Amino acid sequence: MLTLNELFKSIKKDIKNSKKIEELNEIRIKYLGKKGIFTSYIRNLKNFSFEEKKKYSMIINQIKQEIISKINHKNQELTAFILEKRIKKEHIDISLPGRRTENGFLHPITYTINYIKNFFYKLGFQSINSPEIEDEYHNFDALNIPKNHPARDSQDTFWLDDNRLLRTQTSSMQIRIMKEEKPPIRLIFPGKVYRNDYDTTHTPMFHQIEGLIVDKNINFSNLKWIIYNFLYDFFGKDVSIKFRPSYFPFTVPSAEVDIINNHGKSLEILGCGMVHPNVLKNVNIDSGIYSACAFGIGIERITMLRYGISDLRSFFENDIRFLKQFKYN
Ligand code: DAH
């Protein structure tokens, strides 16, 4: 067995020669651990006489404290050394250009909705939000859509249960508004609508903006004036508009509007008409006193035409290369 002095010397040598933190930890365990060499010296004390115990325990404790402080000191030294080596190796080139965080911008659909809102605000309209979960009454019955109408087919409508559904058109909001508000009414309601359809011109979710005017003496030419002026504003005065008669159960007469693009192809963008007397009756508005007109514009459709987008689905694929082209705000 080494003398205490010899042991202390060899421990100091080990500490001095260690080059890694792990090595230092091993040394700590080797000498000071539960089964460590130095610990066994302490344990040996019990065989000594009381006087010797007193004397040696002081010395041993002192040496132990010194070992601990040397290990700690070496630990600091090694940590600093390793850090310095790392800093030298990981040299930072501060002249490299940084990574920029890019600013976000509005989705083209949001932009179009805002644009339309601003146009109608100038004509004294207000805009309101509306629920996307509707019931059969507001989405169909009250809008004079007969029970056997193909739009009710489960192919088109996402039903939630026997009565509730994801609205297929913003027209459902006409009923809610006319039941709650007294004329005169001048409102637009933009929002999402849902139909079970998917190809280059249909997605299961798309956006419409509905307009509703209820007042005395509202007639078809008021409606036509608004539609034409909106389209001139949105597409420019050169736009080629086809206003043609159509059929919707909730308007009479009804019309649809097509825009004819540069290639002579027409694309339907909105439906409109004079609100049907049956609908006015359903909402307790006296059609002898008041008349109403309404329109529903397909937001994706007009956005596609305005920017020459050929596939409706690109709006919702979240391809940043597509979306980045619309940095107009
Ligand atoms: N809701 C119809 C659709 O989704 C569009 C429409 C037609 C809205 C005529 C109207 C209207 O307000 O008067 O196809």
Residues whose N, C-alpha, C, O or C-beta is under 5 A from the ligand:
A	BS01	DAH	T168 Q169 S171 G211 F248 T251 G271 C272 G273 A294 F295 G296
